[in-house]
Amino acid sequence: MRSVLVLCALVPAVQMFGQGVLVRWAYGPFANTGDAAFLVEGSRIYQASGPFGVRGPCLYIMQGDQVYRAADAYGALGQCAFVADGNTLVRCSGTGCARSSCALILEKNKVFRADGAFCNKGDGAFLVDGNTIYLAEGAFGVKSDAVLRFEGELDPLALMVILAGL
């Protein structure tokens, strides 16, 4: 009987060892942590759910500075979604990653929306404070309510892709 109880206690712990970076929803000005939203494992971004971050379907696959949408839940390579160009994230389309308009610009710990082919900086979108991402408002990116909180080291490209999808 004890061995069954020990196994029941260890199985969830063993499953969590293989996880990458878990990104959770956060709420309010004090960043109260909620359920899992995304799971970043290696070069893939998965949808996650529940309090323990159960891995769902694959959303994006990162290859170098190019980001592709997943063609299916298992992570087959689909159409190009974004290309990282320095501190900017540019929308793309097709298998050859034909560039379109800018999506986001990263400046220190602030993320701004961007418009057009020349990446004209718009209003503030997000503010990164440690492992918490807050909404930002106005031209200067003033901190507002929390949106996401991540556990571990998150690749900047993965962070930008997740933020572009919000």
C-alpha positions as CSV (number, residue, x, y, z in Angstrom):
1,M,0.0,0.0,0.0
2,R,2.8,2.4,0.8
3,S,4.5,1.8,-2.5
4,V,1.3,2.7,-4.4
5,L,1.1,6.0,-2.4
6,V,4.7,6.8,-3.1
7,L,4.3,6.1,-6.8
8,C,1.2,8.3,-6.9
9,A,3.2,11.1,-5.3
10,L,6.3,10.7,-7.5
11,V,4.7,10.4,-10.9
12,P,3.7,14.1,-11.2
13,A,7.2,15.1,-9.9
14,V,9.0,13.0,-12.5
15,Q,6.8,14.5,-15.2
16,M,7.8,18.0,-14.3
17,F,11.5,17.3,-14.6
18,G,11.3,17.2,-18.4
19,Q,9.5,20.5,-18.6
20,G,11.2,23.6,-20.0
21,V,10.0,27.1,-19.0
22,L,6.5,27.3,-17.8
23,V,4.7,30.6,-18.5
24,R,1.7,31.3,-16.3
25,W,-1.1,33.9,-16.4
26,A,-0.7,36.7,-13.9
27,Y,-3.4,39.0,-12.5
28,G,-3.5,42.5,-11.0
29,P,-0.9,45.0,-10.0
30,F,0.7,42.4,-7.6
31,A,1.0,39.7,-10.3
32,N,-1.0,37.0,-8.6
33,T,-0.1,33.8,-10.4
34,G,-2.8,31.8,-12.2
35,D,-2.9,28.7,-14.4
36,A,-0.3,27.8,-17.0
37,A,-0.6,29.5,-20.4
38,F,2.5,28.4,-22.4
39,L,5.3,25.9,-22.1
40,V,8.6,26.5,-23.9
41,E,10.6,23.3,-24.5
42,G,13.7,23.7,-26.5
43,S,12.8,25.4,-29.8
44,R,9.0,24.8,-29.4
45,I,6.2,26.8,-27.8
46,Y,3.3,24.7,-26.6
47,Q,-0.1,25.7,-25.2
48,A,-0.3,24.7,-21.5
49,S,-3.2,24.3,-19.2
50,G,-4.1,23.7,-15.6
51,P,-2.2,24.5,-12.4
52,F,0.6,22.1,-13.2
53,G,1.2,23.1,-16.8
54,V,0.0,20.1,-18.8
55,R,1.5,20.3,-22.3
56,G,-1.1,20.9,-25.0
57,P,-0.7,21.4,-28.8
58,C,2.4,22.9,-30.3
59,L,1.9,26.5,-31.4
60,Y,5.3,27.7,-32.7
61,I,8.6,26.3,-33.8
62,M,11.7,28.5,-33.6
63,Q,14.6,27.9,-36.1
64,G,17.4,30.4,-35.6
65,D,15.8,33.8,-36.1
66,Q,12.8,32.4,-37.9
67,V,9.5,31.4,-36.2
68,Y,7.1,29.0,-37.9
69,R,3.5,28.2,-36.9
70,A,3.0,24.5,-36.2
71,A,1.0,22.7,-38.9
72,D,-0.4,20.3,-36.4
73,A,-0.6,19.6,-32.6
74,Y,2.6,17.5,-32.8
75,G,4.8,20.3,-34.1
76,A,5.1,19.7,-37.8
77,L,6.6,22.8,-39.6
78,G,4.0,25.1,-41.0
79,Q,4.0,28.6,-42.5
80,C,6.4,31.2,-41.3
81,A,5.0,33.6,-38.7
82,F,7.8,35.9,-37.5
83,V,11.5,36.8,-38.1
84,A,13.6,38.4,-35.5
85,D,15.7,41.3,-36.8
86,G,17.8,42.6,-33.9
87,N,15.5,44.0,-31.3
88,T,12.4,43.9,-33.6
89,L,10.0,41.1,-34.4
90,V,8.7,41.2,-38.0
91,R,5.6,39.4,-39.2
92,C,6.1,37.0,-42.1
93,S,4.2,34.8,-44.4
94,G,4.8,31.7,-46.6
95,T,7.4,29.0,-46.4
96,G,10.1,31.4,-47.5
97,C,9.4,33.9,-44.7
98,A,8.5,36.9,-46.9
99,R,8.6,39.9,-44.6
100,S,5.6,42.0,-43.9
101,S,5.0,44.6,-41.2
102,C,6.7,44.9,-37.8
103,A,5.0,43.5,-34.8
104,L,7.0,44.4,-31.7
105,I,10.1,46.4,-30.8
106,L,12.1,45.6,-27.6
107,E,13.9,48.5,-25.9
108,K,15.6,47.5,-22.7
109,N,12.8,46.1,-20.5
110,K,10.0,47.6,-22.5
111,V,8.2,46.2,-25.5
112,F,6.4,48.5,-27.9
113,R,4.0,47.8,-30.7
114,A,5.4,48.6,-34.1
115,D,3.7,49.6,-37.4
116,G,4.7,49.4,-41.1
117,A,7.7,48.1,-43.0
118,F,10.0,50.6,-41.4
119,C,9.1,49.6,-37.8
120,N,7.6,52.9,-36.6
121,K,7.4,52.7,-32.8
122,G,3.9,52.9,-31.4
123,D,2.5,52.9,-27.9
124,G,3.9,50.7,-25.1
125,A,2.6,47.2,-25.0
126,F,4.5,45.3,-22.3
127,L,7.0,45.9,-19.5
128,V,9.3,43.1,-18.4
129,D,10.2,43.2,-14.7
130,G,12.2,40.2,-13.7
131,N,10.1,37.2,-14.4
132,T,6.8,39.1,-14.6
133,I,5.4,40.7,-17.7
134,Y,3.1,43.7,-17.2
135,L,0.9,45.6,-19.6
136,A,2.3,49.0,-20.5
137,E,0.4,52.1,-21.4
138,G,1.1,55.2,-23.5
139,A,4.1,56.3,-25.4
140,F,6.5,55.8,-22.5
141,G,5.3,52.3,-21.5
142,V,4.0,53.0,-18.0
143,K,3.5,49.8,-16.0
144,S,-0.1,48.6,-15.5
145,D,-1.5,45.2,-14.5
146,A,0.4,41.9,-14.8
147,V,-0.3,39.6,-17.7
148,L,2.3,36.7,-17.5
149,R,4.8,35.3,-15.1
150,F,7.5,32.7,-16.2
151,E,9.5,30.2,-14.2
152,G,13.1,29.8,-15.3
153,E,15.2,31.3,-18.1
154,L,13.1,32.3,-21.1
155,D,14.7,32.9,-24.5
156,P,14.1,36.5,-25.6
157,L,12.8,35.3,-29.0
158,A,10.3,33.0,-27.3
159,L,9.2,35.8,-25.1
160,M,8.6,38.2,-28.0
161,V,6.7,35.5,-29.9
162,I,4.4,34.8,-26.9
163,L,3.8,38.6,-26.5
164,A,3.1,39.0,-30.2
165,G,0.4,36.4,-29.9
166,L,-1.4,38.2,-27.0
